[in-house]
Amino acid sequence: MKVACSILFEIDEWQSVCAVVMRRKLPKEPPTLGEFMKMLATLGGHQGRKNGGPAEMVVIWRGLQDLYRLATGWRAYFEFS
């Protein structure tokens, strides 16, 4: 069963990460939780190589830190523009 990332993350959080990682127009529907975790890993520095293995918790933690900074800027932009 595929679950949308919006079950755990606010709209401004997943949209800001998608905008930075995907570098294209935002999707209308939120990505799945699995897809979003890969995006967080990318933010945290995971290379995503074929033989690299899954992202470690430290990498996810770094991605989450970036997520909260991105979401803060995203909120400010849309609130004050």
C-alpha positions in Angstrom: 0.0 0.0 0.0 1.4 3.4 -1.0 0.9 6.2 1.4 1.2 9.9 0.5 3.9 11.8 2.4 1.2 14.3 3.4 0.2 12.0 6.1 3.4 13.0 8.0 4.5 16.2 6.4 2.8 19.6 5.9 2.1 20.9 2.4 4.8 23.6 2.7 7.3 21.0 3.8 6.8 18.5 1.0 6.4 21.2 -1.7 9.6 23.0 -0.7 11.6 19.8 -0.8 10.1 18.7 -4.1 10.9 22.1 -5.6 14.5 22.0 -4.5 15.2 18.3 -5.3 13.2 17.8 -8.5 13.9 21.3 -10.0 10.7 21.3 -12.0 7.0 22.2 -11.6 5.5 20.9 -8.4 3.3 17.8 -8.6 -0.4 18.3 -8.0 -0.4 15.3 -5.7 2.1 14.7 -2.9 4.7 12.0 -3.6 4.5 8.7 -1.8 6.2 8.5 1.6 8.9 6.3 0.0 9.7 8.7 -2.8 9.8 11.6 -0.3 12.2 9.8 2.0 14.5 9.4 -1.0 14.3 13.1 -1.6 15.1 13.8 2.1 18.1 11.4 1.7 19.2 13.4 -1.3 19.1 16.6 0.7 21.1 14.9 3.4 23.9 14.0 1.0 23.0 10.5 -0.1 24.3 9.8 -3.6 21.6 7.2 -4.5 24.1 5.0 -6.2 23.0 1.5 -7.4 25.4 -0.3 -5.0 25.4 2.3 -2.3 22.7 0.8 -0.1 19.9 2.6 1.7 20.4 6.0 3.4 21.5 5.9 7.0 19.8 7.7 9.8 22.4 10.4 10.0 21.7 11.3 6.3 17.9 11.3 6.9 18.5 13.6 9.9 20.5 16.0 7.8 17.8 16.0 5.2 15.2 16.7 7.9 17.2 19.7 9.1 17.3 21.0 5.6 13.6 20.4 5.2 12.7 22.6 8.1 14.9 25.4 6.9 13.4 25.1 3.4 9.9 25.0 4.8 10.5 28.1 6.9 11.7 30.1 3.8 8.8 28.7 1.8 6.2 29.9 4.4 7.8 33.3 4.6 7.9 33.7 0.9 4.2 32.9 0.4 3.1 34.7 3.6 4.9 38.0 2.8 4.9 38.2 -1.0 
